[in-house]
Amino acid sequence: MPNHPNRGGGPKGPAANPAPEDIRAAREAAGLSQTAAAAIIHCSLRGWQDWEAGKRRMHPAFWELWGIKTGATP
């Protein structure tokens, strides 16, 4: 599925999947553990760990929710 947004050549910009290093940097900038960060956006700890490790891509909606709830500008 080359045209699927979570696989390869998806959208760039605000609707793009964040990079694992950006996810970790945002969490650390907020001074939160992975458990606390996951709770803020209502996802599992394992999901958050997989996003930071690059095993899964964070959906742009979660990234946007993170920005709304933390006041960060993703």
Secondary structure as GFF3:
##gff-version 3
##sequence-region A 1 74
A	DSSP	alpha_helix	20	29	.	.	.	ID=ss1
A	DSSP	alpha_helix	34	40	.	.	.	ID=ss2
A	DSSP	alpha_helix	45	53	.	.	.	ID=ss3
A	DSSP	alpha_helix	60	70	.	.	.	ID=ss4
###
